[in-house]
Amino acid sequence: MSIAENKAIFHQFVDEVMNRRKISTIDELMVPDLVEHEQLPPGIPMNREGVKLLFSMYHSAFSDIQVTIEDVIAEGDKVVGRLTVCGTHTGNLAGIPPTGKRVTFPLIDIFRMVGDTIVEHWGFPDQLGLLQQLGVIPPLPVPPS
């Protein structure tokens, strides 16, 4: 696949899975034996089925979740995306009851492609920032100037 085709698959994943909640697209774009490197919540398997569970959890927790692609960079068999995730916390998130708070946090996703499928994934969401916005973890103190 060309770099342009790999970028198109990245865009399709974000649009269909993240924004339009089309979990079935994961089966189309990721191989069954996907190697998942993102630290997933306890109890979620580190494979394609785990990715489906993760997105189901986020879609349930953030009823209006919207992901914006800020940058996409590709070289060889890898695609890197810098994303911004926004949503209102209206459902349970890994044991955190709904807060009704609006959150915005950055996310970096890296896909390794073989042909037209994703075979490996690394995800780096700003989990600390998300938990601070939800009020689960207090913000870091600002040192006196």
Buried (B, 14 or more C-beta within 10 A) or exposed (E): BEBEEBBBBBBBBBBBBBBEBBBEBBEBBBBEEBBBEBEBEEEBEBBBBBBBBBBEBBBBBBEEBEBEBEEBEBEEBBBBBBBEBBBBBBBEBEEBEBBEEEBBBBBBBBBBBEEEBBBBBBBBBBEEBBBBBBEEEEEEEEEEE
